[in-house]
Amino acid sequence: MKYHKTRDILHVMKMLGHKQFGTTLLYIQLEEALFKNDSGEFTVRVSRKPTEIQALLEVGFEYVCNKDGLMFFRKRK
């Protein structure tokens, strides 16, 4: 999942504590198989009310940023 978000194989290798590149490649291949049909598109929601924010997080939206008192969330389609 970390590779899917960052596309940084060296970061994933260090994070998992692998000493050999080939071991990390196994996880990269798994990621590619899981997200083969992923379009990279997101559903985006904006909120400022705590109850709305909680509801978005409960259904899998992730926090992106805060701008002008609004909180932006996204979730893969």
C-alpha positions in Angstrom: 0.0 0.0 0.0 2.9 2.4 0.8 4.4 1.8 -2.7 1.0 2.5 -4.3 0.8 5.8 -2.5 4.5 6.9 -2.9 5.9 5.0 -5.9 9.2 5.0 -4.1 10.6 1.5 -4.0 13.6 2.4 -1.9 11.4 4.0 0.8 9.3 0.8 0.9 12.4 -1.3 1.1 13.7 0.6 4.1 10.3 0.7 5.8 9.9 -3.0 5.5 13.5 -3.6 6.6 14.4 -5.7 3.5 18.1 -6.1 2.8 17.6 -7.5 -0.7 15.9 -5.6 -3.5 14.2 -8.8 -4.8 12.3 -9.3 -1.6 10.7 -5.9 -2.0 9.9 -6.6 -5.6 7.6 -9.4 -4.5 5.5 -6.8 -2.7 5.6 -4.4 -5.7 4.3 -7.2 -7.9 1.5 -7.9 -5.5 0.6 -4.2 -5.5 0.5 -4.1 -9.3 -1.8 -7.1 -9.4 -4.1 -5.6 -6.8 -4.4 -2.2 -8.5 -4.1 -3.3 -12.1 -7.4 -1.7 -13.0 -7.0 1.3 -10.8 -7.7 4.5 -12.8 -6.1 6.8 -10.3 -9.3 8.8 -10.1 -10.7 10.1 -6.8 -14.0 11.1 -5.3 -13.4 14.4 -3.4 -15.4 15.8 -0.6 -15.1 19.1 1.3 -16.3 19.7 4.9 -16.0 22.0 7.9 -18.5 20.4 10.3 -17.0 17.8 12.8 -19.9 15.4 12.2 -19.4 15.5 8.4 -15.7 15.0 8.9 -16.2 12.0 11.1 -18.7 10.5 8.6 -16.2 10.9 5.7 -13.4 9.2 7.7 -15.7 6.3 8.7 -16.4 5.5 5.1 -12.8 5.5 4.0 -12.0 9.0 2.9 -8.5 10.3 3.7 -7.6 13.8 4.8 -5.7 15.8 2.1 -5.4 19.4 3.3 -7.1 22.4 5.0 -7.7 25.6 3.1 -9.8 28.7 4.1 -11.4 26.8 7.0 -12.4 23.9 4.8 -11.1 20.4 5.0 -10.5 18.4 1.8 -10.8 14.6 1.7 -10.4 12.1 -1.1 -11.2 8.4 -1.7 -10.3 6.3 -4.7 -13.1 5.5 -7.1 
